[in-house]
Amino acid sequence: MAGQHEGYLGDVYGAKDTSAVAALYDKWAATYDAEMAKAGYRHPSIALALLARHLPKRAAPLLDAGAGTGLIGDWLTIMGYPLVEALDISEGMLTVARAKGCYSAYHCLVLGERLPFADGHFAGVISAGVFTTGHVGPEGLDELVRICGKAGVIVLTVKGTLWDDGFSAHIAEDKRVTLAELTEPYVSMPGEVATTPSRGVVLRVI
């Protein structure tokens, strides 16, 4: 819950609107990678494993929705996905990602609002650590489904409380996708004692 975490993590969980979230991530960008590594951050590796299991190599283009500093983008080329675009609410986080050179394009945008991509533009979408406390709810999923092509894959990590409180029902009601895989609950940051479990989710666009 908000307030149980210290530092920037607690602040972003408790943020009241998207502009506050963006400003906090801008400030956090320089130390984000080191702090998340110390916390044992698992979302990127779990999301990457799920993507590799469900989306063929060389599928393109992909969207890393909530790319942050590029923790996922750094690995996607190695894994055989050559064309990946980054989307994040924080220009400061994207500046760090740009320095890594792991994306083909960078978009500073807000999930939950209309996105400037054509219907079915992406072969796949990966979004780790976004659908969680104080960030994005089920409303952010609708646009990701719209911009992902037929037979495309959307890989998400979803906070367990959010999953149980309407997210799973939202997916079940969306006739554009099927649930391809749902992981067992896991703790995304073992080094943060206040962390509540999350799920890895794979959707297939039909």
PLY file of the C-alpha trace (Angstrom):
ply
format ascii 1.0
element vertex 206
property float x
property float y
property float z
element edge 205
property int vertex1
property int vertex2
end_header
0.00 0.00 0.00
1.04 3.61 -0.52
3.01 4.96 2.37
4.64 1.67 3.34
7.61 2.21 1.03
10.31 4.80 1.56
11.88 7.20 -0.91
10.75 7.64 -4.51
8.98 4.28 -4.56
6.61 5.29 -1.79
6.14 8.70 -3.38
5.12 7.35 -6.80
2.76 4.81 -5.25
1.08 7.65 -3.40
0.98 10.12 -6.32
-2.44 11.63 -6.99
-2.26 12.25 -10.75
-0.19 11.57 -13.87
1.70 14.87 -13.73
2.87 14.06 -10.20
3.95 10.57 -11.29
5.91 12.02 -14.23
7.66 14.62 -12.06
8.68 12.02 -9.49
10.09 9.65 -12.10
12.00 12.55 -13.67
13.72 13.08 -10.31
14.27 9.35 -9.75
15.75 8.58 -13.17
19.43 8.94 -12.29
19.34 6.39 -9.46
16.43 4.19 -10.56
18.43 1.29 -12.02
20.66 0.94 -8.96
17.79 1.18 -6.49
15.65 -1.37 -8.31
18.57 -3.77 -8.61
19.08 -3.49 -4.85
15.36 -4.31 -4.36
15.74 -7.46 -6.49
13.30 -6.17 -9.11
11.77 -9.17 -10.93
9.18 -7.69 -13.30
11.51 -7.20 -16.30
12.90 -10.75 -16.28
9.47 -12.34 -15.84
7.95 -10.20 -18.60
10.85 -11.00 -20.94
10.49 -14.73 -20.31
6.78 -14.60 -21.07
7.34 -12.60 -24.26
9.93 -15.09 -25.52
7.55 -17.96 -24.85
4.63 -16.44 -26.75
6.06 -14.18 -29.48
8.42 -15.46 -32.21
11.85 -13.92 -32.61
12.15 -11.08 -35.12
8.51 -10.07 -34.62
8.40 -6.32 -35.22
7.76 -3.66 -34.27
7.30 -4.02 -30.51
6.27 -1.42 -27.95
7.76 -1.25 -24.46
4.90 0.55 -22.70
6.29 2.07 -19.53
9.86 1.63 -20.72
11.41 3.77 -18.01
15.21 3.65 -18.14
15.25 0.78 -20.64
15.63 -2.19 -18.29
13.69 -4.32 -20.79
14.85 -2.70 -24.01
18.43 -3.47 -23.08
17.63 -7.19 -23.44
15.18 -7.34 -26.33
17.78 -7.03 -29.11
19.86 -9.77 -27.49
16.74 -11.96 -27.42
16.11 -11.47 -31.14
13.60 -8.61 -31.28
15.31 -6.01 -33.49
12.81 -3.13 -33.58
11.39 -1.84 -30.31
9.86 1.55 -29.50
9.76 3.03 -26.00
6.81 4.78 -24.36
6.97 6.37 -20.93
5.31 9.13 -18.95
8.69 10.53 -17.81
11.04 12.37 -20.14
13.77 12.01 -17.51
13.49 8.22 -17.57
13.51 8.21 -21.38
16.69 10.31 -21.35
18.44 7.50 -19.47
17.01 4.95 -21.92
18.24 7.01 -24.89
21.78 6.88 -23.51
21.59 3.08 -23.66
20.55 3.21 -27.33
18.21 0.25 -27.02
15.09 1.59 -28.77
14.28 2.71 -32.31
11.95 5.52 -31.14
11.02 7.26 -27.90
7.53 8.53 -27.02
6.74 10.57 -23.91
3.04 9.72 -23.51
0.48 8.82 -20.85
-1.06 5.34 -20.78
-4.80 5.65 -20.31
-5.02 8.42 -22.89
-5.40 8.04 -26.67
-2.07 6.94 -28.21
-0.84 8.27 -31.58
-0.45 4.85 -33.25
-2.59 3.20 -35.90
-4.82 0.25 -35.10
-2.79 -2.98 -35.10
0.53 -1.17 -35.57
2.61 -3.32 -33.21
3.35 -7.04 -33.39
3.62 -7.15 -29.62
3.50 -5.02 -26.49
5.38 -5.53 -23.23
4.57 -3.54 -20.10
6.30 -4.29 -16.81
5.68 -2.49 -13.53
3.01 -0.19 -14.97
-0.29 -1.72 -13.91
0.24 -1.22 -10.20
-0.52 1.02 -7.22
-0.77 4.70 -8.12
-0.01 4.13 -11.81
-2.36 2.70 -14.44
-5.57 0.70 -14.07
-7.57 -1.35 -16.58
-8.33 1.77 -18.60
-4.74 1.77 -19.83
-5.14 -1.66 -21.39
-7.73 -0.68 -23.99
-5.35 1.36 -26.12
-2.65 -1.32 -25.93
-5.14 -3.83 -27.32
-6.14 -1.42 -30.10
-2.59 -0.82 -31.30
-1.54 -4.49 -31.18
-2.13 -6.45 -34.38
-4.16 -9.61 -34.93
-2.46 -12.63 -33.32
-0.15 -10.21 -31.51
0.90 -10.66 -27.91
0.54 -8.27 -24.97
2.64 -9.10 -21.91
1.81 -7.32 -18.67
2.70 -7.43 -15.02
-0.32 -6.62 -12.84
-0.40 -5.95 -9.10
-2.46 -8.72 -7.47
-4.82 -6.30 -5.74
-5.51 -4.60 -9.08
-6.00 -7.97 -10.78
-8.60 -9.03 -8.22
-10.29 -5.63 -8.13
-11.61 -5.50 -11.69
-8.62 -6.07 -13.97
-9.32 -9.76 -14.59
-13.00 -8.99 -15.21
-12.03 -6.22 -17.65
-9.99 -8.71 -19.68
-12.76 -11.31 -19.63
-15.20 -8.75 -21.03
-12.87 -7.66 -23.86
-13.73 -9.84 -26.86
-10.64 -8.64 -28.75
-8.25 -10.74 -26.62
-7.86 -14.12 -24.98
-5.90 -14.88 -21.83
-2.94 -16.96 -23.03
-1.09 -17.28 -19.71
-1.39 -16.16 -16.10
1.50 -16.77 -13.72
1.24 -17.69 -10.09
1.49 -14.70 -7.72
5.05 -13.49 -7.09
6.72 -10.66 -5.19
8.24 -8.19 -7.64
10.74 -6.68 -5.19
11.95 -9.16 -2.56
14.17 -6.46 -1.08
11.14 -4.29 -0.26
9.28 -5.86 2.66
6.06 -3.94 1.93
5.72 -5.33 -1.60
2.47 -7.18 -2.30
2.29 -9.95 -4.93
1.81 -9.43 -8.66
0.91 -11.59 -11.65
2.44 -11.99 -15.08
-0.26 -11.85 -17.76
-0.13 -12.77 -21.46
-2.94 -11.73 -23.80
-3.35 -12.81 -27.42
-5.18 -10.45 -29.80
-7.84 -12.26 -31.83
0 1
1 2
2 3
3 4
4 5
5 6
6 7
7 8
8 9
9 10
10 11
11 12
12 13
13 14
14 15
15 16
16 17
17 18
18 19
19 20
20 21
21 22
22 23
23 24
24 25
25 26
26 27
27 28
28 29
29 30
30 31
31 32
32 33
33 34
34 35
35 36
36 37
37 38
38 39
39 40
40 41
41 42
42 43
43 44
44 45
45 46
46 47
47 48
48 49
49 50
50 51
51 52
52 53
53 54
54 55
55 56
56 57
57 58
58 59
59 60
60 61
61 62
62 63
63 64
64 65
65 66
66 67
67 68
68 69
69 70
70 71
71 72
72 73
73 74
74 75
75 76
76 77
77 78
78 79
79 80
80 81
81 82
82 83
83 84
84 85
85 86
86 87
87 88
88 89
89 90
90 91
91 92
92 93
93 94
94 95
95 96
96 97
97 98
98 99
99 100
100 101
101 102
102 103
103 104
104 105
105 106
106 107
107 108
108 109
109 110
110 111
111 112
112 113
113 114
114 115
115 116
116 117
117 118
118 119
119 120
120 121
121 122
122 123
123 124
124 125
125 126
126 127
127 128
128 129
129 130
130 131
131 132
132 133
133 134
134 135
135 136
136 137
137 138
138 139
139 140
140 141
141 142
142 143
143 144
144 145
145 146
146 147
147 148
148 149
149 150
150 151
151 152
152 153
153 154
154 155
155 156
156 157
157 158
158 159
159 160
160 161
161 162
162 163
163 164
164 165
165 166
166 167
167 168
168 169
169 170
170 171
171 172
172 173
173 174
174 175
175 176
176 177
177 178
178 179
179 180
180 181
181 182
182 183
183 184
184 185
185 186
186 187
187 188
188 189
189 190
190 191
191 192
192 193
193 194
194 195
195 196
196 197
197 198
198 199
199 200
200 201
201 202
202 203
203 204
204 205
